[in-house]
Amino acid sequence: MDKKQFSEADIISKYILPAIEQSGWDRHNQLRQEVKLRDGKVIVRGQVGARKTVKSADIVLYLKPGMPLAVIEAKANKHEVGKGMQQALDYAKLLDVPFVFASNGDGFVFHDKTALDHGGPLERQIQLDDFPCPESLWQKYCTWKGYTKEQLPVITQDYYDDGSGKTPRYYQLQAINKTIEAVASGQDRILLVMATGTGKTYTAFQIIWRLWKAKKKKRILFLADRNILVDQTRTNDFQPFDTAMTKVSGRTVDPAYEIHLALYQALTGPEEHQKAYKQVDPDFFDLIVIDECHRGSAAEDSAWREILEYFSSATQIGLTATPKETDEVSNIDYFNAPIYTYSLKEGIEDGFLAPYKVVRVDLDVDLQGWRPTKGELDQNGEVIKDRIYNQKDFDRVMVIDERTQLVAETITAYLKRTDPMAKTIVFCNDIDHAERMRRALVNLNKDQVAKNEKYVMKITGDDEIGKAQLDNFINPKKTYPVIATTSELMTTGVDAKTCKLVVLDQNIQSMTKFKQIIGRGTRIDEKFNKLWFTILDFKKATELFADERFDGIPEKVLAATPAEIIDPDNPAFDSELNQIEDQPQADESDTDNEEATLTGGASSSSIQYPNLLEEDEPFIKYRVNGVAVKKIAERVQYYDTDGKLVTESFKDYTRKAVSKCFASLDDFTRKWKDSERKQAVIEELAAEGVIWKALEEEVGRDMDPFDLICHIVYDQPPLTRRERAENVKKRNYFSKYSDVAQKVLDMLIEQYADDGIKQLEQTSYAELKVPQIKTLGSPKTIVQKEFGGKNEYRQALHELEDQLYCDDDLSA
């Protein structure tokens, strides 16, 4: 057989793999095929989400598992030998490897980034039998990296392998390997920045495991500031440490263990006897990993910082999704610049994190303010200070019952029109606000609460019953609670994989806090159909999207009135085609109001709110009712890949996606008609983000994908599947076949009218799945006797498809 007729798979198996193995590479331990580096970005339209198709690296070569050295991209022999190089370079960048190969089976084009150091050519062509051996590439790699002989035992230490096949993602590999390299070279302050939901704890585990197994670090302390973080870490990612690990409790550090997990609060306190960390010598720990290091450890005067300073001789690794950089607080000042960063935007683009759209709701009382009448008393008999109360005041120093009710009504209506059982977190200003919101939601969801009283729960630091339900809320297998009202407890470190709605009714000025809250919804769980989530914003917090410090791009921002959400018959909200207004600039303030972060909140009487009260004025929270509150605006906005605001419907998005593949109507119709399988064209467009289900819901469920594209993209008058089927029958082209064959084709055309082209293409000669056909005889008999054989039957199907997509129908 002519080599140029071989498929890409044949070229790999017959030429590339033998050349690699002949050079000494172990196929079982050093070679992986079809390495999927990205998951495929989730495209969201309406209430439908679908993944874009991503390609896999054909071959990745490793020194050992977890240590990639080279990428190889193969193409069929009809292509030039270096055809796959640019694709391979993209994969090599993700894996941070210097050796890249492209091949068509005749030889290799070798791209060698280490050549920059010794003056050789960056790219050169080599023969199949000249493929470099593992030792050759590893020596060049070590020189390129600058490894010393003393560092190699640490750098080459194995990853932990549980036998399940789970391996670190490409960015986790980079974070782990770069950290190990830094520690091996003597760096003692290291910062890793990884977006929420990207596996910081798993990454930390692999770092610790390798350093511990290599005996580079013998006693390790893992620090966190939430008990749930420590418990999740101990029972999940860190479980392989088994009996070598302990959780610090009772303010006692047990030197018998090597791996210690601890809360900051368990090791220190305001009194000397509470400083448990002083029970061991300053050089006891030689490695400290600080989770969520943007919190207490970032501040120089923090009580938590004293732990790190006491163990100053230890290597200290900070983990965070949101490093703090202000005049008073700096992660970089302490840990140095991040050794590796994987952003929220990268996570969404790669398909590892869930995209989101925003429903922004403006209330008239928030924008216009509310002023009491002279001498007006609140519900507690307090004289209300005469001034204009606005959005920043509400639910902090001023409670308006009608506002709380309207927010709760809007949340309830949104869930009812989308999914009443969607896990929802409602972020409130304080514990009092969270309780009032819980009560309002309970009263508005009586039917759901009657089924299970835990449908709505307040989960705050002061409520033991609510805190006890936190594990159930974050467990995808547990249905209840569905709605959690909270203030601070759930802003960080809560791994709520199936959270589909994040409600912001909290004043948020801090970019750090905003990113953490958004992170509650960014995890993907395909098993439970969690591919994306919605942010329902009542406080204009999402204006922080416009801040240059924000690195994630929302799919859409919808501005709507409460009435538009509450009214189930209002199509304006569901269409999500509202005009876009320019997005205002974000407040530049980066001040955290993290009320009692150790307990999840604080009582209203103890909270201090800067700039709201005169100096020395006692704190009073007023509560009033009888105030008319209305929604006055609600809008939807999509962001393009550059982060700019655009107005975009399903149709607009589809036009863009199709235009990438087909320059004109003629190009599209030609490709459609020439395709052996029409489904292949449908799948190609789906890979570009065309969501057929969403298009069918907007334009018409009874249309063929061909007509959807012709109508939406090229403004052609559409035909339904039924109309196309009837047109075929009118042409009477069946007459050249026998009576039985005509009945078979008539049944198939009916099948197309009911179920579409995909079902028709799946009806092979051996299956003939339409039940009525079985009454005419066995498939084999029908194919042989009535059509003349397999090839003739296939030809009949091709003619049937040609008749379905006749030019006369298109021009009609």
N, C-alpha and C positions, 0 to 999 in steps of 0.2 A: 504493500500500500504506500502511496506517495506520502512522504512526511508532511507535506503541506496540507494534507487532508486530515491529519490527526487533530483531535480536540486539545484544548489546553490541559485537560486532565491526563490525556495520553502523553503529552510532552513531559509533564511532571513525572509520571510513573515510569516512562521508558527511557528518559534521557537525564532529567535533572536529579532525581533521587539517586540513581546509580552513581552519578558523578560525585555527589556529596558523600555517599557512603564509602565510595572507593578512596576518598581523601581521609577517612578515619573517623567520620562523625557517627556517633551511636544513634541509630534511628529511634530507639526507645527512650533514651534519656536526654538527648541533646537536640532533638528535632521535633517540632510540632507543625502540623499542617492546618490550614484554614483557621488561623488565630483571629478571633473576633475581638477587636480592640475597643470598639464603641458599640453601644446598644442601639443607636438610631434615635434621633431626636423625635419627641412626641409632638405631633401637630394637633392643635385643638381648634375645632370649629363647632360652635354651639355647645351641645352637650355630648359631642362625640370626639374621641381622641384616637389617633392611630400613629404608629411608628413609621418613620422613613426607613427604607431599606439601606443597610450599610454593607460595604464590602469587607471581606476578611483578608488579612495578610496571607498569601499563599503558603509561605514557609517562614518560620522564625527559628534561628539556630541559637542554642544556649550553651554556655560553659557547663552549667548545671541548672536544674529547675530554679526559676526566679532570677537568673542572671543572663539576660539576653545579650547576644553579641552581634547578630546580623539578621537582616531581612532579605528574603528572596521573592521577587515577583515574576511570575511566569506568564507568557502569552503563547497563543498558538503559533505554529511555524510560518503561517502566512504573513505574520507581522515581522517587523525589523527586530533584531536581537535586543535592542535597548528600549523597546516600546513601553515596558512597564516601569521604567526608572522613576519617573515623577511620582507615580503612585507609591512606589516602594519608599521613596524619600519621605513621604508623608507619614508612613508607618514607622520609619526609623526615628523620626522626630518624636513621635509619641513614646517610643521605647527608649529613647536617648541612647541609640547605638550608632557607632561610626561606620559600620560596614554594611553596604547596600549592594544587592545584585539584581540584575534583570536578565531574563533569558527567554529565548524562543526554541530552545533545544539544540541550537547550533553551537552555542558557546555562552559566555556570560559577559555583560558589561559590569565592571567592578568599580563602584564608587567608594573611595577610601578617604574618609575625613582625616585619618591620621597622617595622610600624605602631606598635609599642610605643615606638619612639624619637621618632616625630613626632605621636603623639596620634590617629592615625586609627583606624578600626574594625579589629579583628583579623580579622573575616570579613565579607565583603560579596558580594552577588550581582551579576554583570556579564553583559552580553549576549555572544553568540558573537563579534560583530564588534568587541567592546571588549577582546579578549585583548591583554595588554601585549606590546610588541615586545622583542627581545633587549636593545637599548640601554637601555630603561627599567628592566628588571629588573637589568641589570648595574650601572647607576648606583646604584640603591637598595642593591644587594648591597655595593658598595664602601663606601658610607656606613655601612652596618650593620656591616661588618667593620673600618672605620676605616683603609682603605688610603690611602696617600698616592701622589701621582703618581710619586714616585721609586721606590716599591716595586713598581709594576705590571709593569715588564719582567721582574722575577724571578718574581713571583706567577703571571704568565700564560705563563711559559715552557712549551713543549710537553713532554709525557711522551715517553719513548722508545717507539716503535712498530715492532715487528719484522715487521709485515705479517701475522702469524698470526691476528690477532683477539684475542690475549690482552690483557686489561685488568686493572688492579688490582681486587681485591675491595673492597667498600664500606669495610671497616675499614682496608685499606691506603691507600685514597684519603684517608681522614681523617688517618691518620698522616702521609702524605706532605705533604698540603696544609697541615696544621697546622705541620709542621716548616719548610716553605718560608716560611710566613707569619712564623714566629718568627725565622728567620734574616734575612728581609727587614726585620724591625723592629729588628734589632740584638741579639737575644738570642744569647749566646755559649756557654751551657751548657744542653744540651737532653737530656732523658731520654725514651726511648720504651720502653714495657713491652708486649711482645707474646708471647703464649704460644708455647711450642715447637711448631713445625710450622705456624705461621701466615704464614711468608714474611718473616721479618725481613730476610734478605739481599736479597731482591727489592725490598723496601721501601727499604732503604738504597741500592740501586743507583739507583732512580728519583729519590730525593732528590739524590744526588750528580750524576746525569746532568743534572737540571734546573738545579742551581746552577752546574755546570760549563759547560753550554751558554749559560746567561745571563751567563757570565763574572763571576758574583758570587764564585765561588771557583775559583781557577786551579790550585792545587797541593793535592792531597788525599791523606791517609794513611788507609788502612783497616787497623786493628789487630785481631789475633786472637791467641789463646794456644795454638792447636793447628794443626799443619801441615796437617792434613786440611781444616780450616775455610778456610784460605787457598787451598789448591788447588781445593776445591769452588767457592769464590767466583770464582776467576779463570777457570775453565773453564766455569762455568755462567752465573750471573746477570750477572757483570761482563764477559763476553766482548765485548759491543759496544764497550767502550773500546779494544779492539784494540791498535794500536801505541802508543797514548798511555799504556799501562799496563805496569807491571813488578812483579815480586815481588822484594823485597829479599832478597839472598842474599850469602854471603861477607862479611857485615858491611860492606856497601858501599851507601850511598845514592847513586844515580845521579841527579843534578839534571836530566838530559836528559828525564826522564819527568815527566808531570803527575799520573798516578794511581799511587800506590805501595801495594802490599799487603805487609804485614809481620807476622811473629810478634813479640810483645814480646821474646822471647828473642834474636831476630836483631838487635835494636837496642840491647840493654843487657846488662849482666852485672856481676859484683862488681868486676871490674878496670876501670880507667879506659880501657884500650885496647879494651875490649869495647863501650864506649858509642858505638855507630855513629851514633846520632842526632845527636851533636855534630859530625858532619862537615858539617852544614849549619847556617845561621844560625837563631836562634830564630823568626824570622818567615818561614822558608822555606815551611812549610805554613800555609794559611789555613783549612783544614777537616780535622778528624780525626774519623773515625767509629770507635768502639770497640765491637767485637762482644763479646757475653758480658761486659759491663762489670761484672757482679756479682763477677767473679773478681778478679784482681790489682789492677785499677785502682781498686777500691772502697776499699782500705785506704790510710790516709794514709802508712804507713811502707813501702808496697810499692815494690820496685825498679821496677815497671812504672809507678807513679805519677810517677816522675821524668821519664818521657818527656812526659807530659801537662803537667807543670809547666814543662818546658823550652820547649814550644811553647804557652805560656799565652795568647799573643795570638790563637791560632787558635780558630775556632768548633769546639766539641767536642760531638759527639752520641753519647750512650751508648745501646746496644741491649742489652736483656736480657729474658728471660722471668721472671726471679726476682731483683728488686732486693734487695740486702742492707740491712737496717736493724738494726744492733746497737750496743752501746756503743762498739765499736772500729771498726766498718766501716759506712759509710753512703753509698749511691749518691746519695740525695737531698741530703745535705749538699754534695756536690760538684757534681752536675748540676742541682740544684733538683728540685721535684716533677715527676712525669711529665707531659709535655705531652699524652700520649695513652696509654691503657691498653686493651688487648684481652686479656681473661682466658681461661684454659683453659675455664672454665664457659661463657663466651659462645661460644667456638669449638665446643664440643660441642653446645650448644643450636642453633647456626646450621647444624650439619652439616658444618663444615669440619674438625673434629677427631674422631678416633675415640673413642667411649665405651669403657669398660672395666668388667669385673667382676673381683672379687678372690676368689681361693681362699686362705684363710688356714689354715695348717697349724701346729698346736702340737705340739711334741715333748716327751715327758715329762722328758727330761734338761735341756731348756731351762728348763722351768717349775719343776722340783723341785731342779735343781742336781745336781752330782756332786762327791763328796769322796773323795780317795784314802785308802787305808789308811795307817796310820802307817809311814813309811819306804819307801813304794812308789816304785819306779823307773819312769821312762818308757822308751820304746824305745831311747833313746840313753844309758841308764844314769844319767840325772839323777834325783836325789831330788826328788820332786814336793812343792812347798811345801804344807803341810797347811792347806787352807781349802776353802770351798765354791765351786766354779766354776759359773757360770751362763751364761745366753744371751749376755751381753756379752763373756764370756771366750772362748767357743768359736770356734776358728779364728783367734783373735788370740794368746792366751797358752796356750791349751789346745786340742789337736787330739784328737778322738775319732774314730777311723776308722769306727766303726759309724754315727756321726751323718752323716758325709759320705756313706756308702753309702746310708743311708735317704733322704737328700735326693735323691741321684741316682736312686734307684729311683722315688721319687715323681714327679720330673720326667719320667722315661722313661715311666712308666705314664700320666701325663696326656697326653703327646704321642701315645702309641699309641692311646688311646681317643678322641682328637680328630683330630689331623693330625700324623703323624710327620715331615712335611716342613715344618712351620710354623717360620719363622725365630724363634729363641729366643736371648735374652741372659740369661746367668746372672751376676748381680752378686755377687762374692765379697769377702771382707774384704781380701785382699792377693794378691800374685802366687802365693805358695806355695799358698794356698787354691784359687786358680783352676786351678793345675796339678793338684792332687789331685782337684778336681771334674772336670776334663777326663778324667783317667785313669779315674775311676769311671764316667763316662758312656760312654766308649769301650767298656769291658768289658760294660756293660749293653746296648749297641746294636751288638753284633758283626755282625748281619745288615746293618745300614745302613752300618757302617764298611767291611764287605767290598765293598759296592758302590762306595763312594768314601771314601777315608781322611780326607777333609776334612769328613766329616759333623759331627764335633766338633772345634773348634779353640780353643786358648787364644789370645786376642787381647789382649795386654798390651804396655806400653811397652818392656819389656825383651826382647821376642821378635820379631826381625825377620821370621821366617817367618810368625808369626801376624799381625803388623801388615800384612804384604804381602797378607793375605787380607781385610783390612777392606773394601776396595773391592768385592770379590766378595760379601761378606756384605750390604752395603747396596744392591747392584745387584739390582733386582727380577728381572732377566732371568737372573741366575746362581743356579743351584739350591744350590750349595755355597759356603761352609759353611752348615749348617743351625743348629747350636748353637754359640754363642760364649760361652766362659767368660772373664770379665774382672774387673778390680778398679776402676780409675779411668778407663782410656783411653776407654771408651764412655759415660761418664756424661753427656757434654754434646757438642753439636755434631755428633753422628753421625746423618745423615739416613737412618735405616733404615725406609723407607716400609712395607715388608712385614713388619716385626716383629710377630708375633702373640702371643708369650708373653714376659713379663718376669718373671724369677725373682729374688726378693730373699732372698739368704742373707748379707746384709751389714748390720752395725749402722749404722743411719741415724738420726741425731738432728737433722740440719739440715734445715729446711724447704726451703731453697734447693736442697740436693742432692737431696732427695726429689722435688721438682718436676722437676728436670732429668732424673732417672732415669725418672720416669713419662713424660716427654716423648719417650723413645725409642720409645714405641709409639703415640703419638697421631696420627701421620700416617695419612691415608687413601689407599689406592690401589685404586680400584674395578676397574681392569683386571685386577689380580691377586687380586681378591676379598678385599681387606683393608678391612673396614669397622669392625672393633672388635678389641680385644685383651684378653688375660687377664693378671692379675698373680698370680703364685704366691708367696705371702709366708711365709717360715719364721722371720722375725725380728721380727714384730709391727711392722714399719715402717709398715704401713698404718694403724696407730693415729693417724698424723699426719693422716688424713682428718678426724678430729674437731677438729683445730686450726682456730681461726677464721681463721687466715692462709691456709688451703688453700681455693682457689676452684673446684676441680673436684669433680663429684659422681660417684662410681663407680656404675655400674649395679647392681652386686650385690657383696656380700662373702659368700663361701662358706667356712664353717669345716668342715673335714673331717679325719678321721684319715688317715694314710698308707694304712692298710689299705683304706679306702673308695675311694681313688684307684687303688691297685695292683690290687685285685680287679676284674677285668673283668666279672664277673657280678653285681656289687653295684649294684642299681638306686637305692640311696639317694643316691649321689653324682650320678648322671645326672639324677635328678628335680629336684635343686636346690631342695628344698622344706623344708630343715632349719629348725627353729625358730631365731629370732634372739635373740641375747643382747644386752644393752646394751653399746654400744661404750665401752671405757675411754677416759679422756681422754689426750691426747697429752702426751709429755714436753715441757716448755716450753723445754728447752735448744735452742740454735741454733748449736751449735759444729760446725764442719766438721772432719772428719778426712780431709782430701784428701791422701792419701799420695802424694807425688811426682807431682803433677798434670802436671808437664811431661813425664814419661816414661810415665805411665799406671800407675805403681805403684812399689813399693820393695821391697827384700829384707826378709825378716822380721827380720833382725838389726838393721836401721837404723830400724825404726819405733818411735816413741814413743807410748805410749797413756796419757793422763792418768788418774789415779785408780785405776789397776790395780796399780801397783807402789809400794813404799815409796821414799822419796827416796834417790837414789844407788844403788838396787838394780839390778844388771845385768839386762838383758832376756833372758829365757829363754822359748822356746816349747816346751812339753811336748807329747809325742805318745804316746797310749796306745791300746790296743785291748782287746777282750774285754769291753767295756761294753755291756750290753743297752740298746738305744734303741728306743722305740716312739712312734708317733703317738697322741695322746690326744684331740685335738679337731680338728674341721674344720667350718666353718659358712658358709652363704651368706646374704648380706644385700643387699637392694635399697635404694636411696635414692630417695625421692620427689623431686619438683621443689623442695621446700623444704630438701632435704638431710637429712631425718629418716629414721631407719631404719624400714623396714617389711618385713614378711614378705609376699612377693608371688610367686605362681606365674603361669604363662601364663594360667590361668583368671581369677585375680584381676585381672590387668592388662586382660584382655579385657572383664571386667564394667565396669571403670571407663571404658574407651574407648567401649564401646557405649552406656553410660548418658549420655555427653556428646551422643550423636546421637539417642537414642530414649528417651523417658521411661518407656515401658512396653512389654509384649509386644504389645499392640494397635497401638501406634505402629509398631513394627518390622514386624509382619506386614502392616499396611496399606501401608507404604512398599514392602515387597517385592513385594506383589501388584500394586500400582499402577504399578510401574516398568516402562517399556517394555523396559528391559534390566536384568536382575537383576545383571549384571556391574557396572553402575554403582553399585549399593549395595555390592557387594563392594569395589570400588575406593575408595568413600567411607570405608569402615571401615579399609581398608588405609592410607589417608591419616592416620587417627588413631592408627596404630601397631599395628593388629591384624595379626599375622603368621600368615597362614593355614597356612603350612607347619608352623610350630611347633605350632599347635593340632591339626593333623591327626596329628602325631607323638605328641602327648600323649593325645588323645581318640579319634581314629579316622580313618584315611585313607579309609575307604569312606563317609564322611558328606558330605552336601551342606553348603556354608557356611550355608545357612538352618538346618539342624538343629544344626550346631555352636553357633550363636548361641542358638537356642531352648533347647538343652540346658544350655549353660554359663552363660548370663546369666539365663535365666528358668526354669531347672530343669524344662523340659519333657522327657518321655520321647523320646529320639531315634529316628529311622528312618534306616536306611542308604539309599543311592541305589537299591540293588537292591530293597529293600522298597517304596520309593515307586513304582518302575517296575512292580512286580508289582501293587500296588494299582490303578494306572491300568488295567492290562490286565483286572483283575477287573471293573471297572465296565463294560467292553465298550462304551465310548463310540465306538470306531472303527467300529461297525457302520453308521453313516450314510454312510460313504465307500465308494467302489468297492474292489474287491479289491486292485488295484494301490496305491491310496492308503493302504489299511490296512497293506499290507506296508511302504510307505515310513514311515508313522508308527511302526510296530512297530520298524523298524530304528533310527529316531531315538530311541525310548525306550530301546532297548538301548545306543545311543551314550551317552545320558545316564547310564545305570547304570554304564557303564565309565569315562567321562571327565568327567561332571559338566555343570553348566548352562552353563559358559563355552563348551564345545565345541558344545553344542546351539544356543546363540544365534549362533554363528559360521556355522552351516549355513544360509546364505541360499538363496533359491530358485534363484539363479544358480549355486550351487556344489554343494550336496548332496554334501558331501565323503565320506560313508560309501561305501566302495568297492562294497558289495553293491548299492547303489541303481542303479549304472550298468548292472547286468544287467537292470534293468526298463525301460530306455530313456533317452533324453537328458533332462537336467533340464528343458529348455524344453518338451519334449513332455509330461513328467509333470505339470509345473505347469499347463499349459494344458488338457490333456485330462482329467487325473484330479482336479484341484482346481478347475478353472474359471478360472484366471488368477492373477496375482501377488498381488493383494489377498486372494483366497480362500485362497491358500497361507499367507500371513502370518497370516490369521485362524486357520487350522488350528494353526499353531505356538503362537499365543496360547492357544488352547483347551487344547492339550497342556500348556503351562506351568501353566494354571489347574488342570488335573487333577492335576498333580504336587504342587501345594501346596494341595490341597483341605482345607477346614476339618476334615473328618472325620478326616484323617490327623493334623492338628495336635492335635486333642483326644484322639486315641488314645494 
